[in-house]
Every structure is written in C-alpha cells, then in structure tokens.
Amino acid sequence: MKRNISVFILLILLASSYKYRTKATESIQPHLASLQPLQEAAAADHSLNEAIERMQQANLDLAHGNDSLAKALWSRKDDVTMFTGPAAGTQKGWEAVEDALKLSSKQIAGANTYISEKIGGSSGAEQAYLVQTEQYGFPNGKTVNFQATILFQKEGGEWKIIHRHADKLATVKKPDKTSK
C-alpha cells in the first residue's frame, strides 16, 4: 500500500514538472523563432553583411599594425566586453577593449595574410552573432589560429560589435612518417 502511494506521488511530481517544463519551453520559443540564420539575415539586411566584411578587413588591418577600422566597428558603451584567452584575460568597457585592440595589433603585427572561415551565426532584428576561425599567416610560414565568437548589436541603425571572445588554437604538428 505504501509503495502504491509512493508511486502515485512520484507520477504526480513527474507530470507537474513536465507541465512546467513545457510552459517554460513555450515562453522561450517565440524569442528563438525570431532568430534567423546569418546568411538569410545578411541577405535581408545588407548593413549586417557590410559590417561583417568591414570586420574581416579590420582584422587584416590589425595584422598590418592599423587598429583604426577595428576601433570604428566597436560600440562605445561601457558594457562592451572582450575575452582574449588566458594570455590577455577579460576586458570590460570601451577603454579596456580599445587597449586590447592596440595590444592585439602589436601581437599579430607582421602577418601578411588573414583567412577566416565562418562556422555559424544567426541574427535577429537588433542582435547577431558570428562564430568563425581566423588564421594569420606570416612571411616565415608560421601561422596563428584563433576561434572567435563575435556579437553585434544595432545602434542608431548601424551594426556594432559588443563582444568578442577569441581563443588561440593549438597548432597541430603533423606526425613524422619515418617515426613509429
């Protein structure tokens, strides 16, 4: 008898948790439904596509020691953030991000190539994100590779970067075929 009551109580708890979980999911769905894949968003909003193209050019300019275009793409709000891995840490606020951009420009100075590969992204009416890999190539043949997530927000009708998280990817050494 006690076991039947315990099973009954357990079933009631499971049913009620499912009911609340379903309601929580329903309340989230309209927000997620408003997002669209980045390619569709860029096609519908040319300014987003242009902002991404300017960002790619700014990354190449950073490699050549020029950080002015990169700075122009960032929001000037106090809540902008940049995570640059264990070496440089976390920056919050425009002044800290600006200093990090200057440092980044010095760290990758001398690179003569920049290649990015889009992994994914999505966009809503006011915000968008882009996930990509980045590779800076140097004249001596060495490369520096990053994985980056960039968040954009529309400010005054223009897309601005509000967050960037980039981590350096480990260089994988190709195995020597002569060694066992």
C-alpha positions, 0 to 999 in steps of 0.5 A: 500500500505504501509503495502504491502511494509512493508511486502515485506521488512520484507520477504526480511530481513527474507530470507537474514538472513536465507541465512546467517544463513545457510552459517554460519551453513555450515562453522561450520559443517565440524569442528563438523563432525570431532568430534567423540564420546569418546568411538569410539575415545578411541577405535581408539586411545588407548593413549586417553583411557590410559590417561583417566584411568591414570586420574581416578587413579590420582584422587584416588591418590589425595584422598590418599594425592599423587598429583604426577600422577595428576601433570604428566597428566597436560600440562605445558603451561601457558594457562592451566586453572582450575575452582574449584567452588566458594570455590577455584575460577579460576586458570590460568597457570601451577603454579596456577593449580599445587597449586590447585592440592596440595590444592585439595589433602589436601581437599579430603585427607582421602577418601578411595574410588573414583567412577566416572561415565562418562556422555559424551565426544567426541574427535577429532584428537588433542582435547577431552573432558570428562564430568563425576561425581566423588564421594569420599567416606570416612571411616565415610560414608560421601561422596563428589560429584563433576561434572567435565568437563575435556579437553585434548589436544595432545602434542608431541603425548601424551594426556594432560589435559588443563582444568578442571572445577569441581563443588561440588554437593549438597548432597541430604538428603533423606526425613524422612518417619515418617515426613509429 
